[in-house]
Amino acid sequence: MNSAEIANRIANSHDLNRSKVRAIIDDLLKTIADSVKQGDEVSLPGFGKFKLSQRTAREGRNPRTGSKMCIAASKKLRFSAAKALKDRMND
């Protein structure tokens, strides 16, 4: 399912304009991404948490040649599903 299909489903179930629902979904996702990028943890009760974690620079190996290489530091987006969401998946 993509964002257009989600917007259609929400618009149909709430009798709303699809383009406005799509704009709201786009704004929601942009707001979440911007907040996480700034270092904030975004919590959606019953769904989960989005947060940013830092990965330090480290030494690795090229799997093809076996030679040592430096892997640069990076940021990684993490998502932790809420217990309610996990329970719903196992029903």
DSSP file (Angstrom, degrees, kcal/mol; ACC not computed):
  #  RESIDUE AA STRUCTURE BP1 BP2  ACC     N-H-->O    O-->H-N    N-H-->O    O-->H-N    TCO  KAPPA ALPHA  PHI   PSI    X-CA   Y-CA   Z-CA
    1    1 A M              0   0    0      0, 0.0     2,-0.2     0, 0.0     0, 0.0   0.000 360.0 360.0 360.0 135.2    0.0    0.0    0.0
    2    2 A N     >  -     0   0    0      1,-0.0     4,-2.2     0, 0.0     3,-0.2  -0.547 360.0 -92.4-110.2 179.3    1.3    3.4   -0.9
    3    3 A S  H  > S+     0   0    0      1,-0.2     4,-2.6     2,-0.2     5,-0.2   0.828 123.4  55.4 -64.4 -32.0    0.5    6.9    0.3
    4    4 A A  H  > S+     0   0    0      2,-0.2     4,-2.3     1,-0.2    -1,-0.2   0.908 109.2  46.9 -66.4 -40.7   -2.1    7.5   -2.4
    5    5 A E  H  > S+     0   0    0      2,-0.2     4,-2.2     1,-0.2    -2,-0.2   0.879 112.1  50.3 -68.3 -37.7   -3.9    4.3   -1.5
    6    6 A I  H  X S+     0   0    0     -4,-2.2     4,-2.5     2,-0.2     5,-0.2   0.931 110.9  49.6 -63.1 -45.3   -3.9    5.3    2.2
    7    7 A A  H  X S+     0   0    0     -4,-2.6     4,-2.8     1,-0.2    -2,-0.2   0.897 110.6  50.4 -61.2 -41.5   -5.2    8.8    1.3
    8    8 A N  H  X S+     0   0    0     -4,-2.3     4,-2.4     2,-0.2    -1,-0.2   0.915 110.7  48.7 -63.0 -43.1   -8.0    7.2   -0.8
    9    9 A R  H  X S+     0   0    0     -4,-2.2     4,-2.2     2,-0.2    -2,-0.2   0.921 114.8  44.3 -64.5 -44.2   -9.0    4.9    2.0
   10   10 A I  H  X S+     0   0    0     -4,-2.5     4,-1.6     2,-0.2    -2,-0.2   0.923 113.4  51.0 -66.4 -43.8   -9.1    7.7    4.6
   11   11 A A  H  X>S+     0   0    0     -4,-2.8     5,-2.2    -5,-0.2     4,-0.7   0.904 112.9  46.1 -60.7 -42.2  -10.9   10.0    2.3
   12   12 A N  H  <5S+     0   0    0     -4,-2.4     3,-0.4     1,-0.2    -1,-0.2   0.897 113.1  48.0 -68.6 -40.4  -13.6    7.4    1.5
   13   13 A S  H  <5S+     0   0    0     -4,-2.2    -1,-0.2     1,-0.2    -2,-0.2   0.730 123.1  33.0 -75.8 -20.2  -14.1    6.4    5.1
   14   14 A H  H  <5S-     0   0    0     -4,-1.6    -1,-0.2    -5,-0.2    -2,-0.2   0.301 105.8-119.4-116.3   7.8  -14.4   10.0    6.3
   15   15 A D  T  <5 +     0   0    0     -4,-0.7     2,-0.2    -3,-0.4    -3,-0.2   0.938  64.5 143.3  52.8  53.9  -16.1   11.5    3.3
   16   16 A L      < -     0   0    0     -5,-2.2     2,-0.4    -6,-0.2    -1,-0.2  -0.749  60.3 -86.6-119.0 166.1  -13.2   14.0    2.7
   17   17 A N     >  -     0   0    0     -2,-0.2     4,-2.1     1,-0.1     3,-0.3  -0.590  33.2-141.7 -72.3 126.5  -11.4   15.4   -0.4
   18   18 A R  H  > S+     0   0    0     -2,-0.4     4,-2.7     1,-0.2     5,-0.2   0.878  98.8  53.2 -59.4 -40.9   -8.6   13.1   -1.5
   19   19 A S  H  > S+     0   0    0      1,-0.2     4,-1.9     2,-0.2    -1,-0.2   0.869 109.7  48.2 -66.7 -34.7   -6.2   15.8   -2.4
   20   20 A K  H  > S+     0   0    0     -3,-0.3     4,-2.2     2,-0.2    -1,-0.2   0.898 111.9  49.1 -70.8 -39.6   -6.6   17.4    1.1
   21   21 A V  H  X S+     0   0    0     -4,-2.1     4,-2.5     2,-0.2    -2,-0.2   0.916 110.7  51.1 -63.9 -42.2   -6.1   14.1    2.8
   22   22 A R  H  X S+     0   0    0     -4,-2.7     4,-2.4     1,-0.2    -2,-0.2   0.898 109.6  50.3 -61.5 -40.8   -3.0   13.5    0.7
   23   23 A A  H  X S+     0   0    0     -4,-1.9     4,-2.4     2,-0.2    -1,-0.2   0.887 110.2  50.4 -64.3 -39.6   -1.6   16.9    1.6
   24   24 A I  H  X S+     0   0    0     -4,-2.2     4,-2.6     2,-0.2    -2,-0.2   0.922 110.9  48.4 -64.9 -44.3   -2.2   16.2    5.3
   25   25 A I  H  X S+     0   0    0     -4,-2.5     4,-2.5     2,-0.2     5,-0.2   0.921 111.8  49.6 -62.2 -43.7   -0.4   12.8    5.0
   26   26 A D  H  X S+     0   0    0     -4,-2.4     4,-2.2     1,-0.2    -2,-0.2   0.906 112.2  48.0 -61.4 -42.1    2.5   14.5    3.2
   27   27 A D  H  X S+     0   0    0     -4,-2.4     4,-2.6     2,-0.2    -2,-0.2   0.896 110.5  52.2 -65.4 -40.3    2.7   17.2    5.9
   28   28 A L  H  X S+     0   0    0     -4,-2.6     4,-2.4     2,-0.2    -2,-0.2   0.944 111.9  44.9 -60.1 -49.3    2.6   14.6    8.7
   29   29 A L  H  X S+     0   0    0     -4,-2.5     4,-2.4     1,-0.2    -1,-0.2   0.876 113.7  49.9 -65.3 -37.9    5.5   12.6    7.2
   30   30 A K  H  X S+     0   0    0     -4,-2.2     4,-2.8    -5,-0.2     5,-0.2   0.909 110.6  50.4 -65.9 -42.0    7.5   15.8    6.6
   31   31 A T  H  X S+     0   0    0     -4,-2.6     4,-2.3     2,-0.2    -2,-0.2   0.911 111.5  47.9 -62.7 -43.6    6.9   16.9   10.1
   32   32 A I  H  X S+     0   0    0     -4,-2.4     4,-2.5     2,-0.2     5,-0.2   0.946 113.9  47.0 -61.6 -48.5    8.1   13.5   11.5
   33   33 A A  H  X S+     0   0    0     -4,-2.4     4,-2.3     1,-0.2    -2,-0.2   0.912 113.4  47.8 -61.5 -44.2   11.2   13.5    9.3
   34   34 A D  H  X S+     0   0    0     -4,-2.8     4,-1.5     2,-0.2    -1,-0.2   0.902 112.9  48.8 -64.4 -41.0   12.1   17.1   10.2
   35   35 A S  H  <>S+     0   0    0     -4,-2.3     5,-2.2    -5,-0.2     4,-0.3   0.920 113.2  45.9 -65.9 -44.1   11.6   16.5   13.9
   36   36 A V  H ><5S+     0   0    0     -4,-2.5     3,-1.6     1,-0.2    -1,-0.2   0.895 108.8  56.3 -66.2 -39.1   13.7   13.3   13.9
   37   37 A K  H 3<5S+     0   0    0     -4,-2.3    -1,-0.2     1,-0.3    -2,-0.2   0.842 103.7  54.6 -61.1 -33.1   16.4   15.0   11.9
   38   38 A Q  T 3<5S-     0   0    0     -4,-1.5    -1,-0.3    -5,-0.1    -2,-0.2   0.522 127.3-100.9 -78.0  -5.2   16.7   17.7   14.6
   39   39 A G  T < 5S+     0   0    0     -3,-1.6    -3,-0.2     1,-0.3     2,-0.2   0.444  77.8 136.3 101.6   0.7   17.3   15.0   17.1
   40   40 A D      < -     0   0    0     -5,-2.2     2,-0.5    -6,-0.2    -1,-0.3  -0.492  53.9-126.3 -79.3 151.2   13.8   14.8   18.6
   41   41 A E        -     0   0    0     -2,-0.2     2,-0.6    10,-0.1    10,-0.2  -0.870  20.8-150.3 -94.6 128.2   12.1   11.5   19.4
   42   42 A V  E     -A   50   0A   0      8,-2.5     8,-2.9    -2,-0.5     2,-0.5  -0.893  13.3-169.3-104.2 119.6    8.6   11.3   17.7
   43   43 A S  E     -A   49   0A   0     -2,-0.6     6,-0.2     6,-0.2    -2,-0.0  -0.934  12.1-172.9-114.0 125.9    6.2    9.1   19.6
   44   44 A L  E >>  -A   48   0A   0      4,-3.2     3,-2.7    -2,-0.5     4,-2.2  -0.913  31.5-127.4-115.2 100.9    2.8    8.1   18.2
   45   45 A P  T 34 S+     0   0    0      0, 0.0     4,-0.0     0, 0.0    -2,-0.0  -0.167  92.3  13.7 -53.4 134.0    0.9    6.3   21.0
   46   46 A G  T 34 S+     0   0    0      1,-0.1    35,-0.0    35,-0.0    36,-0.0   0.320 129.6  56.1  82.9  -8.2   -0.4    2.9   19.9
   47   47 A F  T <4 S-     0   0    0     -3,-2.7    35,-2.1     1,-0.2     2,-0.3   0.722 102.4-101.1-117.3 -59.2    1.9    2.9   16.8
   48   48 A G  E  <  -AB  44  81A   0     -4,-2.2    -4,-3.2    33,-0.3     2,-0.4  -0.973  28.1 -75.1 159.6-172.0    5.5    3.4   17.8
   49   49 A K  E     -AB  43  80A   0     31,-2.4    31,-2.4    -2,-0.3     2,-0.4  -0.953  23.5-156.5-124.8 140.4    8.5    5.8   18.2
   50   50 A F  E     +AB  42  79A   0     -8,-2.9    -8,-2.5    -2,-0.4     2,-0.3  -0.951  25.8 160.2-110.7 133.7   10.9    7.2   15.6
   51   51 A K  E     - B   0  78A   0     27,-2.4    27,-3.4    -2,-0.4     2,-0.4  -0.986  34.9-120.5-150.9 161.5   14.3    8.3   16.7
   52   52 A L  E     - B   0  77A   0     -2,-0.3     2,-0.4    25,-0.2    25,-0.2  -0.841  24.6-168.0-103.8 136.3   17.8    9.0   15.3
   53   53 A S  E     - B   0  76A   0     23,-2.8    23,-2.9    -2,-0.4     2,-0.4  -0.938  17.2-128.5-123.3 150.5   20.8    7.2   16.4
   54   54 A Q  E     - B   0  75A   0     -2,-0.4     2,-0.5    21,-0.2    21,-0.2  -0.801  13.3-158.6 -97.9 134.1   24.5    8.0   15.7
   55   55 A R  E     - B   0  74A   0     19,-3.4    19,-1.9    -2,-0.4     3,-0.1  -0.962  19.2-135.6-109.6 126.0   26.8    5.4   14.3
   56   56 A T        -     0   0    0     -2,-0.5     2,-0.1    17,-0.2    15,-0.0  -0.340  29.6 -90.4 -77.1 159.9   30.5    6.1   14.9
   57   57 A A        +     0   0    0     16,-0.1     2,-0.3    -2,-0.1    15,-0.2  -0.424  56.9 172.5 -65.5 144.2   33.2    5.8   12.3
   58   58 A R  E     -C   71   0B   0     13,-2.2    13,-3.5    -2,-0.1     2,-0.5  -0.953  34.5-101.9-150.5 167.8   34.7    2.3   12.3
   59   59 A E  E     +C   70   0B   0     -2,-0.3    11,-0.2    11,-0.2     2,-0.2  -0.807  43.7 165.5 -97.2 134.6   37.1    0.1   10.5
   60   60 A G  E     -C   69   0B   0      9,-3.2     9,-2.6    -2,-0.5     2,-0.4  -0.675  30.3-110.6-131.6-172.6   35.6   -2.6    8.2
   61   61 A R  E     -C   68   0B   0      7,-0.2     7,-0.2    -2,-0.2     6,-0.1  -0.977  23.6-118.2-128.2 141.5   36.8   -4.9    5.5
   62   62 A N     >  -     0   0    0      5,-2.8     4,-3.3    -2,-0.4     5,-0.2  -0.668  24.2-148.6 -72.3 118.6   36.0   -4.9    1.8
   63   63 A P  T  4 S+     0   0    0      0, 0.0    -1,-0.2     0, 0.0     0, 0.0   0.780  93.0  50.4 -64.9 -24.8   34.2   -8.3    1.3
   64   64 A R  T  4 S+     0   0    0      1,-0.1    -2,-0.0     3,-0.1    -3,-0.0   0.914 128.8  16.6 -78.0 -43.9   35.5   -8.7   -2.2
   65   65 A T  T  4 S-     0   0    0      2,-0.1    -1,-0.1     0, 0.0     3,-0.1   0.667  90.0-131.2-105.7 -19.9   39.2   -8.0   -1.5
   66   66 A G     <  +     0   0    0     -4,-3.3     2,-0.1     1,-0.3    -2,-0.0   0.448  58.2 141.7  82.3  -1.3   39.5   -8.4    2.2
   67   67 A S        -     0   0    0     -5,-0.2    -5,-2.8     1,-0.1    -1,-0.3  -0.423  57.3-103.7 -76.2 151.4   41.4   -5.1    2.5
   68   68 A K  E     +C   61   0B   0     -7,-0.2     2,-0.3    -2,-0.1    -7,-0.2  -0.418  43.7 176.5 -72.1 146.9   40.7   -2.8    5.5
   69   69 A M  E     -C   60   0B   0     -9,-2.6    -9,-3.2    -2,-0.1     2,-0.5  -0.983  30.8-113.2-148.3 157.7   38.6    0.3    4.9
   70   70 A C  E     -C   59   0B   0     -2,-0.3     2,-0.6   -11,-0.2   -11,-0.2  -0.815  21.8-153.4 -95.2 126.9   37.2    3.1    6.9
   71   71 A I  E     -C   58   0B   0    -13,-3.5   -13,-2.2    -2,-0.5     3,-0.1  -0.900  24.6-126.1-100.0 121.2   33.4    3.3    7.3
   72   72 A A        -     0   0    0     -2,-0.6     2,-0.1   -15,-0.2   -17,-0.0  -0.196  26.0 -96.2 -67.5 154.8   32.3    6.9    7.9
   73   73 A A        +     0   0    0    -16,-0.1     2,-0.3   -19,-0.0   -17,-0.2  -0.379  53.1 173.9 -64.2 148.3   30.1    7.9   10.8
   74   74 A S  E     -B   55   0A   0    -19,-1.9   -19,-3.4    -3,-0.1     2,-0.4  -0.961  31.9-114.4-152.6 167.9   26.4    8.2   10.0
   75   75 A K  E     -B   54   0A   0     -2,-0.3     2,-0.4   -21,-0.2   -21,-0.2  -0.863  28.0-161.5-107.0 144.2   23.0    8.7   11.3
   76   76 A K  E     -B   53   0A   0    -23,-2.9   -23,-2.8    -2,-0.4     2,-0.4  -0.989  15.1-132.2-131.2 134.6   20.4    6.0   11.3
   77   77 A L  E     -B   52   0A   0     -2,-0.4     2,-0.4   -25,-0.2   -25,-0.2  -0.709  26.4-165.7 -83.8 130.7   16.6    6.2   11.7
   78   78 A R  E     -B   51   0A   0    -27,-3.4   -27,-2.4    -2,-0.4     2,-0.4  -0.934   8.0-165.5-119.1 143.1   15.2    3.8   14.2
   79   79 A F  E     -B   50   0A   0     -2,-0.4     2,-0.5   -29,-0.2   -29,-0.2  -0.996   0.9-167.9-127.4 130.2   11.6    2.7   14.6
   80   80 A S  E     -B   49   0A   0    -31,-2.4   -31,-2.4    -2,-0.4     2,-0.1  -0.975  21.4-133.6-116.9 119.2   10.3    0.9   17.7
   81   81 A A  E     -B   48   0A   0     -2,-0.5   -33,-0.3   -33,-0.2     2,-0.1  -0.451  23.2-116.2 -71.9 141.7    6.8   -0.5   17.4
   82   82 A A     >  -     0   0    0    -35,-2.1     4,-2.4   -38,-0.2     3,-0.3  -0.370  23.4-113.1 -72.7 156.4    4.4    0.1   20.3
   83   83 A K  H  > S+     0   0    0      1,-0.2     4,-2.9     2,-0.2     5,-0.2   0.878 117.4  56.8 -58.0 -39.4    3.1   -2.9   22.2
   84   84 A A  H  > S+     0   0    0      1,-0.2     4,-1.9     2,-0.2    -1,-0.2   0.890 108.6  46.5 -61.3 -39.5   -0.4   -2.2   21.0
   85   85 A L  H  > S+     0   0    0     -3,-0.3     4,-1.8     2,-0.2    -2,-0.2   0.913 112.6  49.6 -69.2 -42.8    0.8   -2.5   17.4
   86   86 A K  H  X S+     0   0    0     -4,-2.4     4,-1.1     1,-0.2    -2,-0.2   0.924 111.3  49.5 -61.0 -44.0    2.8   -5.7   18.1
   87   87 A D  H >< S+     0   0    0     -4,-2.9     3,-0.5     1,-0.2     4,-0.2   0.899 108.7  52.9 -61.8 -40.3   -0.2   -7.2   19.8
   88   88 A R  H >< S+     0   0    0     -4,-1.9     3,-1.0     1,-0.2    -1,-0.2   0.849 105.6  54.3 -64.7 -33.9   -2.5   -6.3   16.8
   89   89 A M  H 3< S+     0   0    0     -4,-1.8    -1,-0.2     1,-0.2    -2,-0.2   0.756 109.2  49.4 -70.0 -24.0   -0.1   -8.0   14.4
   90   90 A N  T <<        0   0    0     -4,-1.1    -1,-0.2    -3,-0.5    -2,-0.2   0.302 360.0 360.0-100.4   9.0   -0.3  -11.2   16.4
   91   91 A D    <         0   0    0     -3,-1.0    -1,-0.2    -4,-0.2    -2,-0.1   0.463 360.0 360.0 -77.0 360.0   -4.1  -11.4   16.6
